[in-house]
Amino acid sequence: MDEAAHLIKDVRDHLITVFNLTDEDLDERVPSGQQTKLANRLGWGRTHLKKAGLIEQVDRGVYRITAAAPDPTSSPFQPTTRQQPTNNSILLPVSCTC
């Protein structure tokens, strides 16, 4: 387990690299325009991880993985390269004919 404290900015930079995010991805904003989608998703992810007891806040903008978090080296999950959609149909709202 990584017992080091990490700046949220460093986590953000690492995720940008791992998921190969483009400038266009980084500029995308939530519908209100108040923040980027990346900042929004990082915020919600941080909230859920903290509520689940998997990370703890050490200082402002600094977090640490807790002992309750599973060992990432034992996980079968491997990040994949980002695939671009072949058309915009997956980005459009889905309508239900129920």
C-alpha positions as CSV (number, residue, x, y, z in Angstrom):
1,M,0.0,0.0,0.0
2,D,1.2,3.5,-0.8
3,E,1.4,5.3,2.5
4,A,2.5,8.6,1.0
5,A,0.4,11.7,1.0
6,H,-0.4,13.0,-2.5
7,L,-1.4,16.4,-3.7
8,I,-4.7,16.3,-5.6
9,K,-2.9,18.2,-8.4
10,D,-0.4,15.4,-8.7
11,V,-3.2,12.8,-8.8
12,R,-4.9,14.9,-11.5
13,D,-1.7,15.1,-13.6
14,H,-1.2,11.3,-13.2
15,L,-4.7,10.6,-14.4
16,I,-4.3,12.9,-17.4
17,T,-1.2,10.9,-18.4
18,V,-2.6,7.4,-17.7
19,F,-5.8,8.1,-19.6
20,N,-4.0,10.1,-22.3
21,L,-6.5,13.0,-22.1
22,T,-6.3,15.6,-24.8
23,D,-6.5,19.4,-24.4
24,E,-10.0,19.1,-25.8
25,D,-10.8,16.7,-23.0
26,L,-9.3,19.0,-20.4
27,D,-11.3,22.0,-21.7
28,E,-14.7,20.2,-21.7
29,R,-17.0,21.8,-19.1
30,V,-20.1,20.7,-17.2
31,P,-23.4,22.0,-18.5
32,S,-23.4,24.9,-16.0
33,G,-20.0,26.0,-17.3
34,Q,-18.8,26.5,-13.8
35,Q,-16.0,23.9,-13.9
36,T,-14.3,21.4,-16.2
37,K,-15.7,17.9,-16.4
38,L,-12.3,16.6,-15.1
39,A,-12.4,18.8,-12.0
40,N,-16.0,17.7,-11.4
41,R,-15.3,14.0,-11.8
42,L,-12.2,14.2,-9.7
43,G,-14.2,16.0,-7.0
44,W,-17.0,13.4,-7.0
45,G,-14.5,10.5,-7.1
46,R,-12.6,12.0,-4.1
47,T,-15.9,12.4,-2.2
48,H,-16.9,8.8,-2.8
49,L,-13.5,7.4,-1.9
50,K,-13.4,9.4,1.3
51,K,-16.9,8.3,2.3
52,A,-16.0,4.7,1.6
53,G,-12.9,5.1,3.9
54,L,-10.5,4.4,1.1
55,I,-8.7,7.7,1.3
56,E,-8.2,10.2,4.1
57,Q,-7.5,14.0,3.9
58,V,-4.2,14.8,5.5
59,D,-4.2,18.5,4.7
60,R,-6.0,20.9,2.3
61,G,-5.6,19.3,-1.2
62,V,-3.6,16.4,0.2
63,Y,-4.9,12.8,0.5
64,R,-3.5,9.4,1.5
65,I,-4.8,5.9,0.7
66,T,-6.0,4.2,3.9
67,A,-5.3,0.7,5.1
68,A,-8.9,-0.2,4.2
69,A,-8.1,0.3,0.5
70,P,-7.4,-2.9,-1.4
71,D,-3.9,-3.6,-2.6
72,P,-3.8,-2.4,-6.2
73,T,-1.0,-4.9,-7.1
74,S,-3.4,-7.7,-6.4
75,S,-6.2,-6.3,-8.6
76,P,-6.8,-7.7,-12.1
77,F,-7.7,-4.2,-13.3
78,Q,-5.3,-2.7,-15.8
79,P,-5.9,0.7,-17.3
80,T,-6.7,0.6,-20.9
81,T,-6.0,3.1,-23.6
82,R,-8.8,5.5,-24.3
83,Q,-10.8,4.7,-27.4
84,Q,-12.5,7.4,-29.4
85,P,-16.2,6.9,-30.2
86,T,-16.8,6.0,-33.8
87,N,-19.9,8.2,-33.9
88,N,-21.8,10.6,-31.7
89,S,-24.6,8.2,-31.0
90,I,-23.1,7.2,-27.7
91,L,-23.0,10.8,-26.6
92,L,-26.7,11.5,-27.3
93,P,-29.4,10.9,-24.6
94,V,-31.0,7.5,-24.7
95,S,-34.8,7.4,-25.1
96,C,-36.8,4.7,-23.6
97,T,-39.8,3.2,-25.4
98,C,-40.9,1.3,-22.2
